[in-house]
Amino acid sequence: MRASLILAAVAALVSSPVMSQSASPSVPNAAPWDQAFLPPAPQWNGASRALLRDATDPWVTPFEADPAHDFSPTYADTRAWFDRLDAASELIRIEQFGVSPEGRPIYAVIASKDGAAFDPAKPVLLAQAGIHPGEIDGKDAGMMLLRDIAFNGKDDLLDRVNLILIPILSVDGHERAGAYSRPNQRGPRIQGWRNTATNQNLNRDYLKLDQPEMRAVRGLILKYRPDLYVDIHVTDGMDYQYDVTYGYNGENGIYSRSPATAAWLDAAFKPAVNAALETQGHIPGELVFGMGDDPKAGLSDGGLGERFSNGWGSAAHVPTILIENHSLKPHEQRVLGTYIFLEQALRTLAAEGRDLRAAIAADSALRPAEIPANFVQDEQPSTTRAFKGIRYEMYDSPASGRQEIRWLGEPDPELWSLPFYSSHPTLTLRRPEAYWVPSYRADIIERLRLHGVAMETLDAPRTVPVDMLRLDDPKLGTRANEGHVPVTVTSVTPERRDWTFPTGSVRVPTDQPLGDIVVLLLEPQSSESFFAWGLFPEVLSRVEYIEGYAIAPLAERMLAADPALKAEFEARLAAEPAFAADGNARLQWFYERTPFYDDRYRLYPVAREN
């Protein structure tokens, strides 16, 4: 009954007037946006098409049942299909691990021969789809793969590995679906929305952990401790021949906080996956990003920030791969490439999982004294990369009034040689022994707990010698970002204090596997810190003030009583004419040097223990 309902829904969508963007613009009187406007896709007939099941198969997926293979089912239909699979196979079970802002369950589909408890000797693959719901290839590929594990002879994949699939992480965004969600992407016809119901981009939330979806997935990771985490996306940007691109921090020897893991991915994982994809007619490529409008201007690594899955994974020592299937390839081609990727990932983990676990252990034992942070793109390329491009031409656009690019859908027979721009840190953070977080910042303490950070909670007040940080000239951002007004501070001044922390405060040591995460979150100069996301606005507010009629005579007495202060004041008057001409600034200078001044103004409440 359920299969017939799915097929009927697919048939209704196939006959809908909303066209696939890869279709011919033959609908009479169709609006321009319902006609094809994307560049043509190169012809493709990969061997992986043999994976598709016929529409008459009782376990056909909605994606396969669609004649154009350009359809992805709704949240409800996806869950109904998985519930049926769970009921029919002892290898499959569904586990809810969270609830979305709009009240939808967030669930994982677990494939294992171990029953309810995993064999700890087996590595675990966690594959996540739909963090950006329009980029939903992983859901459709995962449905096919789990079906084939359950019924079509691929249960051997679970002999030495366990699989967890999150088919839809951003479930609310998935249901804000329509034909006009992602204009740069070829299929599926109906796509989910990039952001959540609270208008947040979950792939910016790996460190600050604002959103219930990300808090839930972090809990799932802590519960099952996956040996490999695969985050499945679809690109935006330039056209090229590759259909499955993927990457990880540390690829090809570029900086990683988990160098042993990156070396394993380079040596064991990437060659095996690339060979499997190529054998099945796909073109795998490294995850790179174009530089501006000129396709041959160069490529970049896209940055190494820990707010993204691959950056977080490197810092947390969770091997993490970011897949970016190519948006201009048909949905069918991308889904089948994802299937091959996931199947080979399971086989590689089965064969090489012991070595990966050794690499994770080595990385987790690292305690670098200095932690590079705030990565930005290099100004000059570090090397060149061979690149499989698509032919294009430039034309004069009457719409833009300038030259625009027109991709021709034909592979360029000549390899491009493009400059490659890596990233470098602009800040080096020193690793303290620990941090102290006061109990009244229970929200910060909770976020650290959600990360899995180890900490000591005080059961009585304690006075400890610490460095409190005075923030030097912090700057508020000019626009909101992910629901926050960001704050930057380029320098801080440590002040040695004996500080009393009340009951419930926590001491957070950095001598732990998540120590790098702790430093990046709690050092205010870090662009990934809680402070940088604007979570400590209270320290930017000065409470008390003094009137001019009071500070002016007091300042005159200070000058008369302290020759050194007078010399410092006169030197600044001579060096800074604008200061000398500003009476309020001059009086403020004196006020800051009195005991009346707010001692906690710009004093960061998280302390360092050195």
GUKOLVO-324308 format. One record per residue (C-alpha): x, z, y. Coordinates in Angstrom, 3 decimals, decimal comma, always signed. Each point is the difference from the previous one (the first is absolute). Example, Ala and Ser with C-alpha at 12.3 -4.5 7.8 and 13.67 -1.06 7.14 Angstrom:
2
SITE          x          z          y
SITE    +12,300     +7,800     -4,500
SITE     +1,370     -0,660     +3,440
This chain:
610
SITE          x          z          y
SITE     +0,000     +0,000     +0,000
SITE     +2,744     +0,977     +2,435
SITE     +1,984     -3,168     -0,776
SITE     -3,031     -2,168     +0,742
SITE     -0,572     +1,799     +3,300
SITE     +3,625     -0,573     +0,991
SITE     -0,237     -3,684     -0,891
SITE     -3,219     -0,313     +2,007
SITE     +1,634     +1,631     +3,022
SITE     +2,966     -2,332     -0,279
SITE     -2,285     -3,031     -0,248
SITE     -1,862     +1,098     +3,105
SITE     +3,232     +0,324     +1,943
SITE     +1,269     -3,351     -1,233
SITE     -3,128     -1,667     +1,460
SITE     +0,349     +1,904     +3,294
SITE     +0,465     -2,117     +3,124
SITE     +3,177     +1,947     +0,798
SITE     +2,802     -2,287     -1,145
SITE     +3,384     +0,772     -1,434
SITE     +2,619     -0,796     +2,599
SITE     +1,687     -2,245     -2,533
SITE     -3,140     -2,084     -0,463
SITE     -0,701     -3,388     +1,507
SITE     -1,774     +0,163     +3,394
SITE     -3,014     -1,905     -1,218
SITE     -2,844     +2,392     +0,816
SITE     -2,275     -1,752     +2,541
SITE     -0,288     +1,799     +3,339
SITE     +2,209     +2,853     -1,231
SITE     +1,551     +2,198     +2,651
SITE     +3,733     -0,706     +0,524
SITE     +0,987     +3,306     -1,573
SITE     -1,920     -0,877     -3,174
SITE     +2,074     -3,139     -0,477
SITE     +3,537     -0,238     -1,306
SITE     +2,607     +0,747     +2,654
SITE     +2,905     +1,485     -1,967
SITE     +2,964     -2,201     -0,980
SITE     -0,292     -1,791     -3,358
SITE     +1,290     +1,863     -3,046
SITE     +2,637     -1,659     -2,204
SITE     -1,309     -1,143     -3,361
SITE     +0,401     +2,630     -2,711
SITE     -0,759     +0,057     -3,720
SITE     +1,962     +2,936     -1,343
SITE     +0,107     +0,943     -3,656
SITE     -1,507     +3,379     +0,912
SITE     -3,377     -1,734     +0,254
SITE     -0,169     +0,438     -3,780
SITE     -0,739     +3,673     +0,715
SITE     -3,425     -0,843     +1,427
SITE     -2,970     +0,735     -2,270
SITE     -2,992     -2,292     -0,266
SITE     -3,169     +1,010     +1,860
SITE     -1,737     +0,459     -3,371
SITE     +2,445     +2,735     -1,054
SITE     -1,861     +3,357     -0,029
SITE     +2,968     +1,571     +1,811
SITE     +0,517     -2,670     +2,607
SITE     +0,770     +1,466     +3,406
SITE     -2,040     -1,043     +3,053
SITE     +3,108     -1,716     +1,364
SITE     +0,322     -2,096     -3,160
SITE     -3,737     -0,704     -0,227
SITE     +0,027     -1,619     +3,428
SITE     +0,550     -3,760     -0,540
SITE     +2,372     -0,142     +2,985
SITE     +1,782     +3,264     -0,946
SITE     -0,437     +0,934     +3,632
SITE     -2,160     +3,110     -0,321
SITE     +0,669     +3,743     -0,244
SITE     -2,798     +2,435     -0,914
SITE     -1,473     +2,777     +2,116
SITE     +0,964     +3,645     -0,379
SITE     -3,164     +0,732     -2,031
SITE     +0,422     -2,976     -2,324
SITE     +3,686     +0,731     -0,483
SITE     -0,773     +3,580     -0,954
SITE     -2,819     -1,074     -2,329
SITE     +2,356     -2,423     -1,766
SITE     +2,643     +2,705     -0,432
SITE     -2,593     +2,525     -1,195
SITE     -1,000     -2,471     -2,690
SITE     +3,662     -0,488     -0,957
SITE     +0,518     +3,756     -0,129
SITE     -2,987     +0,407     -2,311
SITE     +1,163     -2,798     -2,307
SITE     +3,720     +0,819     -0,357
SITE     +1,799     +3,193     -0,973
SITE     +3,013     -1,243     +1,933
SITE     -1,764     +0,092     +3,373
SITE     -1,271     +2,891     +2,080
SITE     -1,069     +0,392     +3,610
SITE     +1,146     +2,876     +2,179
SITE     -1,378     +0,757     +3,453
SITE     +2,711     +1,380     +2,269
SITE     -1,548     -0,041     +3,461
SITE     -2,979     -0,714     +2,235
SITE     -0,011     -2,370     +2,959
SITE     -1,193     +0,890     +3,531
SITE     -3,314     -1,755     -0,785
SITE     -0,412     +1,929     -3,242
SITE     +1,086     -2,570     -2,601
SITE     +1,996     +1,221     -3,001
SITE     +3,584     -1,251     -0,142
SITE     +0,982     -0,501     -3,612
SITE     +2,812     -1,104     -2,250
SITE     -0,232     -1,826     -3,319
SITE     +2,458     +1,420     -2,510
SITE     +1,217     -1,916     -3,052
SITE     +1,797     +2,081     -2,639
SITE     +0,275     +0,637     -3,716
SITE     +0,703     +3,676     +0,694
SITE     -3,499     +1,242     +0,669
SITE     -0,645     +2,358     +2,910
SITE     +3,617     +1,216     +0,273
SITE     +2,892     -2,418     +0,457
SITE     +3,008     +0,093     -2,316
SITE     +2,721     +1,156     +2,433
SITE     +2,519     -2,274     -1,737
SITE     -1,911     -3,095     +1,121
SITE     +0,601     -1,461     +3,462
SITE     -3,042     -0,475     +2,230
SITE     -0,859     -3,043     +2,087
SITE     -2,369     +0,613     +2,920
SITE     -1,396     -3,258     +1,426
SITE     -1,987     +0,297     +3,217
SITE     -2,340     -2,674     +1,348
SITE     -2,152     -0,124     +3,079
SITE     +1,868     +2,238     +2,418
SITE     -0,887     -3,007     +2,192
SITE     -3,261     -1,047     -1,654
SITE     +0,036     -3,649     +1,035
SITE     +3,271     -0,241     -1,910
SITE     -1,684     +0,699     -3,309
SITE     +1,970     -2,068     -2,535
SITE     +1,106     +3,109     -1,901
SITE     -3,575     +1,023     -0,788
SITE     -0,896     -3,317     -1,625
SITE     +3,328     -0,258     -1,818
SITE     -0,301     +3,596     -1,186
SITE     -3,481     -0,608     -1,404
SITE     +1,294     -2,939     -2,039
SITE     +3,075     +1,868     -1,236
SITE     -1,901     +3,128     -1,025
SITE     -2,580     -2,148     -1,789
SITE     +2,758     -1,761     -1,918
SITE     +1,638     +3,318     -0,878
SITE     -3,315     +1,300     -1,313
SITE     -1,221     -3,054     -1,906
SITE     +2,381     -2,953     -0,034
SITE     +3,103     +1,132     -1,829
SITE     +2,078     +1,489     +2,799
SITE     -0,433     +3,639     -0,970
SITE     +3,687     +0,018     -0,991
SITE     +0,744     +0,249     +3,712
SITE     -1,060     +3,643     -0,277
SITE     +2,279     +0,866     -2,926
SITE     +2,759     +1,253     +2,292
SITE     -1,566     +0,023     +3,496
SITE     -3,121     +1,362     +1,680
SITE     -1,867     -1,908     +2,715
SITE     -2,037     +1,315     +2,927
SITE     -1,876     -2,538     +2,115
SITE     -1,630     +0,844     +3,317
SITE     -2,269     -3,056     +0,292
SITE     -1,200     +0,808     +3,539
SITE     +1,703     +2,649     +2,114
SITE     -1,733     -0,646     +3,330
SITE     -3,502     -0,026     -1,455
SITE     -1,821     +0,144     +3,347
SITE     +2,008     -2,890     +1,406
SITE     -0,687     -1,903     -3,215
SITE     -3,738     +0,271     +0,625
SITE     +0,250     -1,144     +3,597
SITE     +0,160     -3,444     -1,545
SITE     -0,742     -3,431     +1,316
SITE     +1,113     -3,588     +0,236
SITE     +1,857     +0,564     +3,277
SITE     +2,370     +2,873     -0,757
SITE     +3,388     -1,739     -0,366
SITE     +0,175     -3,409     +1,689
SITE     +3,628     -0,568     -1,060
SITE     -0,677     +0,475     -3,724
SITE     -1,293     -2,487     -2,550
SITE     -2,613     +1,849     -2,030
SITE     -1,785     +1,792     -1,409
SITE     -3,067     -1,282     +1,826
SITE     -1,252     +3,524     +0,748
SITE     +2,714     +2,427     +1,065
SITE     +0,159     +3,645     +0,957
SITE     +1,162     +1,349     +3,354
SITE     +3,615     +0,951     +0,686
SITE     -0,680     +3,489     +1,401
SITE     -2,056     +2,923     -1,263
SITE     -3,359     +1,339     +1,149
SITE     +1,945     +2,138     +2,504
SITE     +1,846     -3,148     +1,183
SITE     +3,320     +1,090     -1,490
SITE     +2,651     -2,114     -1,710
SITE     +0,859     +1,916     -3,156
SITE     +3,351     -1,741     -0,315
SITE     +1,153     +1,886     +3,098
SITE     -0,955     +3,407     -1,384
SITE     +2,533     +0,715     -2,739
SITE     +1,787     +2,700     +1,996
SITE     -2,516     +1,524     +2,418
SITE     -2,764     +0,122     -2,675
SITE     -2,924     -0,100     +2,411
SITE     -2,523     -1,695     -2,220
SITE     -1,872     +1,283     -3,084
SITE     +0,858     -3,178     -1,907
SITE     +3,736     +0,557     +0,442
SITE     -0,230     +3,710     -0,690
SITE     -1,821     -0,842     -3,212
SITE     +2,523     -2,572     -1,171
SITE     +2,841     +2,402     +0,767
SITE     -1,722     +2,549     -2,242
SITE     -0,288     -2,588     -2,772
SITE     +3,717     -0,778     +0,298
SITE     +0,907     +3,686     -0,191
SITE     -2,212     +0,413     -3,069
SITE     +1,334     -2,924     -2,035
SITE     +3,497     -0,455     +1,470
SITE     +0,150     -3,790     -0,410
SITE     +3,379     -1,506     -0,786
SITE     -0,941     -3,175     +1,852
SITE     -2,534     -0,431     +2,804
SITE     -1,214     -3,518     +0,825
SITE     -1,927     -0,513     +3,256
SITE     -1,760     -3,396     -0,008
SITE     -0,622     -1,915     +3,244
SITE     -0,437     -3,550     +1,321
SITE     +2,163     -1,340     +2,841
SITE     -0,705     -1,265     +3,450
SITE     +2,336     -2,397     +1,776
SITE     +1,851     -3,219     -0,764
SITE     -0,571     -2,454     -2,826
SITE     +2,560     -0,358     -2,794
SITE     +0,215     -0,934     -3,680
SITE     +0,122     +3,513     -1,487
SITE     -3,293     +1,361     -1,316
SITE     +1,092     +3,523     -1,062
SITE     +2,448     +1,753     +2,307
SITE     +0,998     +3,603     -0,403
SITE     +2,616     +2,455     +1,161
SITE     +1,221     +3,558     +0,153
SITE     +2,305     +1,996     +2,257
SITE     +3,582     -0,500     -1,131
SITE     -0,457     -3,511     -1,357
SITE     +3,297     -1,931     -0,171
SITE     +2,001     +3,032     +1,088
SITE     -1,816     +0,509     +3,323
SITE     -0,332     +3,679     +0,987
SITE     -2,170     +2,170     -2,240
SITE     -0,649     +3,723     -0,221
SITE     -0,157     -0,556     -3,779
SITE     +3,042     -2,178     -0,742
SITE     +0,070     +0,489     -3,782
SITE     -3,653     -1,016     -0,271
SITE     +0,590     -3,051     +2,201
SITE     +2,936     -1,011     -2,209
SITE     -2,245     +0,225     -3,097
SITE     -2,649     -2,137     +1,672
SITE     +2,660     -2,548     +0,940
SITE     +1,649     -0,134     -3,427
SITE     -2,780     +0,625     -2,521
SITE     -3,394     -0,535     +1,596
SITE     +0,306     -2,958     +2,344
SITE     +1,659     -2,440     -2,450
SITE     -2,574     +0,750     -2,720
SITE     -3,021     -0,331     +2,291
SITE     +1,286     -3,143     +1,678
SITE     +0,646     -1,629     -3,384
SITE     -3,508     +0,868     -1,207
SITE     -1,615     -1,400     +3,150
SITE     +2,048     -3,197     -0,081
SITE     -0,797     -0,568     -3,685
SITE     -3,707     +0,142     +0,854
SITE     +0,284     -2,477     +2,865
SITE     +0,282     +2,389     +2,955
SITE     +2,651     +0,070     +2,713
SITE     +1,171     +3,570     +0,651
SITE     +1,847     +0,860     +3,188
SITE     +1,437     +2,953     +1,852
SITE     -2,143     +1,796     +2,535
SITE     +1,081     -1,391     +3,381
SITE     -1,690     -0,584     +3,341
SITE     +0,349     -2,927     +2,380
SITE     +1,554     +0,448     +3,440
SITE     -2,436     -1,263     +2,601
SITE     -1,698     -3,383     +0,221
SITE     +2,933     -2,185     -1,079
SITE     -0,036     -0,121     -3,835
SITE     +3,779     -0,487     -0,073
SITE     +0,870     +2,704     +2,533
SITE     +0,805     +2,434     -2,794
SITE     -1,275     +2,681     -2,329
SITE     -0,097     +3,796     +0,234
SITE     -0,483     +2,852     -2,436
SITE     -3,041     +1,190     +1,950
SITE     +1,446     +3,445     +0,672
SITE     +0,523     +3,019     -2,260
SITE     -2,499     +2,453     +1,482
SITE     -1,272     +2,853     -2,111
SITE     -3,572     -0,420     +1,248
SITE     -0,199     -2,944     -2,448
SITE     -0,133     +0,329     -3,781
SITE     +3,460     -1,427     -0,678
SITE     +1,659     +2,162     +2,680
SITE     -1,802     +3,129     -1,167
SITE     +0,914     -0,725     -3,627
SITE     +3,664     -0,313     +0,877
SITE     -0,006     +3,349     +1,833
SITE     -2,107     +1,779     -2,644
SITE     +2,035     -1,460     -2,890
SITE     -3,046     -1,698     -1,497
SITE     +1,029     -3,576     -0,907
SITE     -2,428     -2,068     +2,058
SITE     -0,511     -3,749     +0,130
SITE     -2,029     -1,695     +2,708
SITE     -1,557     -3,260     -1,228
SITE     -1,033     -2,523     +2,637
SITE     -1,684     -2,962     -1,668
SITE     -0,061     -3,039     +2,237
SITE     -3,194     -0,230     +2,030
SITE     -0,149     -3,811     +0,065
SITE     +0,064     -0,325     -3,787
SITE     -3,408     -0,105     -1,738
SITE     -1,454     +3,304     -1,142
SITE     +0,200     -1,162     -3,618
SITE     +3,731     -0,667     +0,218
SITE     +0,683     +3,349     +1,656
SITE     -2,087     +1,968     -2,527
SITE     +1,695     -1,625     -2,975
SITE     +3,417     +0,622     +1,515
SITE     -0,901     +3,662     +0,429
SITE     -1,091     +0,189     -3,629
SITE     +3,367     -1,374     -1,166
SITE     +1,823     +2,408     +2,306
SITE     -1,845     +3,061     -1,314
SITE     +0,305     -1,023     -3,645
SITE     +3,749     -0,529     +0,327
SITE     +0,357     +3,250     +1,936
SITE     -1,480     +1,823     -3,003
SITE     +2,368     -1,781     -2,395
SITE     +3,035     +0,730     +2,168
SITE     -0,929     +3,658     +0,306
SITE     -0,367     +0,197     -3,772
SITE     +3,469     -1,463     -0,517
SITE     +1,890     +1,498     +2,945
SITE     -2,021     +3,063     +0,958
SITE     +2,630     +2,504     -1,145
SITE     +2,568     -1,497     +2,378
SITE     -2,516     +0,043     +2,843
SITE     -0,685     +3,686     -0,565
SITE     +3,736     +0,689     +0,121
SITE     +0,181     -1,853     +3,321
SITE     -2,934     +2,001     +1,395
SITE     +1,706     +3,248     -1,036
SITE     +3,250     -1,067     +1,691
SITE     -1,784     -0,889     +3,231
SITE     -2,070     +3,200     -0,059
SITE     +3,222     +2,036     -0,125
SITE     +1,372     -1,539     +3,207
SITE     +0,305     +2,310     +2,992
SITE     +1,587     -2,071     +2,779
SITE     +1,312     +2,070     +2,910
SITE     -1,039     -2,754     +2,423
SITE     -3,196     -2,005     -0,229
SITE     -0,255     -3,394     +1,723
SITE     -3,340     -0,507     +1,731
SITE     -1,962     -2,157     +2,436
SITE     +0,982     -3,368     -1,439
SITE     -0,264     -3,095     +2,163
SITE     +0,757     -3,632     -0,636
SITE     +3,578     -1,184     +0,491
SITE     +0,612     -2,180     +3,035
SITE     +2,276     -2,306     -1,979
SITE     -0,510     -1,340     -3,552
SITE     +2,051     +1,582     -2,744
SITE     -0,088     -2,960     -2,379
SITE     -1,948     -3,140     -0,857
SITE     -2,671     -0,489     -2,633
SITE     -0,986     -3,067     -1,983
SITE     -3,717     -0,480     +0,537
SITE     -2,598     -2,264     -1,614
SITE     -1,940     -1,283     +2,973
SITE     -3,077     -2,136     +0,554
SITE     +0,189     -3,174     +2,067
SITE     -1,510     +0,240     +3,456
SITE     -0,304     -1,814     +3,292
SITE     -0,566     +1,020     +3,605
SITE     -2,858     -1,415     +2,054
SITE     -1,464     +0,412     +3,468
SITE     -3,083     +2,195     -0,232
SITE     -2,722     -0,606     +2,596
SITE     -1,281     +3,510     -0,759
SITE     +3,230     +1,924     +0,717
SITE     +1,547     -2,472     +2,414
SITE     +3,294     +0,212     -1,859
SITE     +1,605     -1,158     -3,205
SITE     -1,367     +1,562     -3,183
SITE     +1,141     -0,219     -3,592
SITE     -1,872     -2,028     -2,610
SITE     +0,899     +0,840     -3,606
SITE     -0,284     -3,067     -2,229
SITE     -0,470     +1,673     -3,393
SITE     +3,001     -1,813     -1,513
SITE     +3,052     +1,818     -1,384
SITE     +3,135     -0,932     +1,926
SITE     +2,383     -1,464     -2,591
SITE     +2,977     +1,414     +1,903
SITE     +0,758     +3,713     -0,068
SITE     +0,019     +1,557     +3,434
SITE     +2,964     +2,187     +0,947
SITE     -1,365     +2,664     +2,322
SITE     +1,709     +2,878     +1,813
SITE     -1,010     +3,391     -1,353
SITE     -0,405     +3,022     +2,288
SITE     +0,292     +3,391     -1,618
SITE     -0,836     +3,414     +1,532
SITE     +2,204     +2,812     +1,245
SITE     -0,613     +3,638     +0,979
SITE     -0,010     +1,004     +3,660
SITE     +0,071     +3,731     -0,718
SITE     +1,886     +2,281     -2,361
SITE     -1,646     +3,316     -0,865
SITE     +2,003     +2,980     -1,209
SITE     -1,433     +1,749     -3,033
SITE     -0,592     +3,732     +0,705
SITE     -0,337     +2,643     -2,673
SITE     -3,730     +0,347     +0,646
SITE     -2,806     -0,223     +2,517
SITE     -2,436     +2,709     +1,048
SITE     -3,618     -0,949     +0,741
SITE     -2,210     +2,654     +1,647
SITE     -3,213     +0,944     -1,771
SITE     -2,237     -1,123     +2,877
SITE     +1,010     -3,594     -0,822
SITE     -1,882     +0,187     -3,288
SITE     -0,730     -3,739     +0,276
SITE     +3,709     -0,841     -0,104
SITE     +0,549     +2,391     -2,907
SITE     -2,881     -1,624     -1,888
SITE     +1,442     -3,487     +0,477
SITE     +3,337     +1,193     -1,380
SITE     -1,787     +1,488     -3,019
SITE     -1,823     -3,273     -0,593
SITE     +3,373     -1,729     -0,140
SITE     +1,052     +2,419     -2,729
SITE     +2,655     +1,672     +2,153
SITE     +1,264     +3,351     -1,296
SITE     -0,163     +2,852     +2,522
SITE     +0,003     +3,796     +0,299
SITE     -3,085     +1,592     +1,593
SITE     +0,530     +3,283     +1,855
SITE     -2,134     +2,928     -1,129
SITE     +1,103     +2,034     +3,022
SITE     +1,430     -0,796     +3,438
SITE     +3,710     -0,805     -0,013
SITE     +2,534     -0,274     +2,812
SITE     +2,755     -2,522     -0,713
SITE     +2,841     -1,588     +1,999
SITE     -0,904     -3,659     +0,535
SITE     +0,525     -2,925     +2,325
SITE     -3,079     -0,761     +2,062
SITE     -0,003     -3,501     +1,458
SITE     -0,646     -0,675     +3,672
SITE     -1,383     -3,530     +0,394
SITE     +1,833     -1,951     +2,687
SITE     -2,350     -2,264     +1,951
SITE     -2,573     -0,964     -2,694
SITE     -2,094     -3,087     +0,734
SITE     -3,636     -0,600     -0,932
SITE     -0,845     -3,422     -1,353
SITE     -2,048     -2,349     +2,144
SITE     -2,522     -0,854     -2,719
SITE     -1,466     +1,519     -3,144
SITE     +1,432     -0,790     -3,431
SITE     -1,892     +0,851     -3,194
SITE     -2,164     +2,545     +1,796
SITE     +2,914     +1,725     +1,730
SITE     +1,773     -0,228     +3,322
SITE     +3,658     -0,180     -1,051
SITE     +2,738     +2,015     +1,711
SITE     +3,706     -0,809     +0,157
SITE     +2,885     +2,297     +0,801
SITE     +3,548     -1,308     -0,064
SITE     +1,870     +3,288     +0,275
SITE     -0,542     +3,691     -0,652
SITE     +1,889     +3,119     +1,037
SITE     +0,360     +2,699     -2,672
SITE     -0,482     +3,583     +1,212
SITE     +1,186     +2,804     -2,284
SITE     -2,734     +2,632     -0,297
SITE     -1,051     +2,904     -2,164
SITE     -3,557     -1,136     -0,634
SITE     -2,803     +1,884     -1,696
SITE     -2,173     -2,081     -2,302
SITE     -3,393     +1,526     -0,895
SITE     -1,505     +0,459     -3,436
SITE     -0,894     -3,336     -1,566
SITE     +2,888     -1,861     +1,622
SITE     +2,177     -2,038     -2,341
SITE     +3,694     -0,562     -0,556
SITE     +0,584     -3,570     -1,154
SITE     +3,401     -0,506     -1,651
SITE     +1,601     -3,438     +0,080
SITE     +1,814     +0,625     -3,300
SITE     -2,721     -1,668     -2,038
SITE     -0,771     -3,557     -1,185
SITE     -2,364     -0,523     +2,951
SITE     +2,556     +1,351     +2,466
SITE     +0,418     -3,369     +1,743
SITE     -3,776     -0,170     +0,476
SITE     +0,077     +3,491     +1,525
SITE     +2,668     -0,972     +2,541
SITE     -1,758     -3,238     +0,962
SITE     -3,291     +1,847     +0,491
SITE     +1,244     +3,043     +1,900
SITE     +2,796     -1,312     +2,248
SITE     -1,818     -0,927     +3,234
SITE     +2,370     -2,892     +0,777
SITE     -0,932     -1,741     -3,249
SITE     -2,418     -2,862     +0,641
SITE     -1,788     +0,987     -3,234
SITE     -0,376     +3,679     +0,914
SITE     -3,189     +1,937     +0,530
SITE     +1,130     +0,474     +3,600
SITE     +0,467     -3,754     +0,544
SITE     -3,553     -0,594     -1,256
SITE     -1,247     +2,339     +2,733
SITE     -0,863     +3,008     -2,165
SITE     +1,644     +2,531     +2,360
SITE     -1,587     -0,820     +3,378
SITE     -0,300     +3,671     +0,939
SITE     +3,737     +0,314     +0,699
SITE     -0,310     -2,602     +2,773
SITE     -2,357     +2,179     +2,082
SITE     +1,458     +2,452     +2,500
SITE     -2,328     +2,948     +0,541
SITE     +1,109     +1,979     +3,072
SITE     +1,210     -1,239     +3,391
SITE     +1,130     +1,415     +3,342
SITE     -1,161     -0,813     +3,526
SITE     +2,396     -1,386     +2,603
SITE     -0,473     +2,987     +2,275
SITE     +1,327     +2,198     -2,822
SITE     +2,802     -2,082     -1,495
SITE     +1,538     -1,155     +3,314
SITE     +1,101     +3,454     +1,225
SITE     +0,958     +0,938     -3,563
SITE     +2,168     -3,118     -0,254
SITE     +1,704     +0,827     +3,299
SITE     +0,927     +3,438     -1,347
SITE     +1,276     -1,579     -3,243
SITE     +2,300     -2,285     +1,995
SITE     +1,342     +2,939     +2,011
SITE     +0,548     +2,152     -3,102
SITE     +1,617     -2,551     -2,344
SITE     +2,852     -2,231     +1,303
SITE     +0,175     -1,910     -3,298
SITE     -3,703     -0,810     +0,154
SITE     +0,416     -1,102     +3,620
SITE     +2,871     -2,326     -0,946
SITE     -2,027     -1,513     -2,861
SITE     -2,980     -0,556     +2,321
SITE     +2,077     -1,617     +2,747
SITE     +1,722     -2,275     -2,518
SITE     -3,338     -1,288     -1,202
SITE     -1,196     -0,542     +3,573
SITE     +3,069     -2,132     +0,657
SITE     -0,260     -1,950     -3,251
SITE     -3,761     -0,678     +0,016
SITE     -1,499     -1,042     +3,358
SITE     -3,481     -0,259     -1,501
SITE     +0,231     +3,605     -1,165
SITE     +1,322     +1,094     +3,380
SITE     -2,980     -1,635     +1,748
SITE     -2,610     +1,566     -2,338
SITE     -0,893     +3,527     +1,119
SITE     -2,158     +0,682     -3,048
SITE     +2,781     -1,067     -2,384
SITE     +2,469     +2,227     +1,816
SITE     -2,253     +3,047     -0,274
SITE     -0,749     -0,835     -3,639
SITE     +3,744     +0,062     -0,665
SITE     +0,180     +3,582     +1,173
SITE     -3,196     +1,017     -1,804
SITE     +1,454     -1,163     -3,320
SITE     +2,885     +2,422     +0,532
SITE     -2,177     +3,068     +0,449
SITE     -1,423     +2,316     -2,661
SITE     -3,485     -0,992     +1,176
SITE     +0,353     -3,461     -1,492
SITE     -1,905     -0,692     -3,273
SITE     +2,677     +0,587     -2,636
SITE     -1,925     -1,901     -2,656
SITE     -0,616     -3,136     +2,029
SITE     +1,526     -2,854     -2,041
SITE     +1,241     +2,504     -2,575
SITE     -0,665     -1,546     -3,403
SITE     -1,597     +2,681     -2,228
SITE     +1,721     -1,132     -3,210
SITE     +3,411     +1,657     -0,247
SITE     +3,218     -0,993     -1,724
SITE     +1,914     +2,361     -2,251
SITE     +3,671     -0,987     -0,104
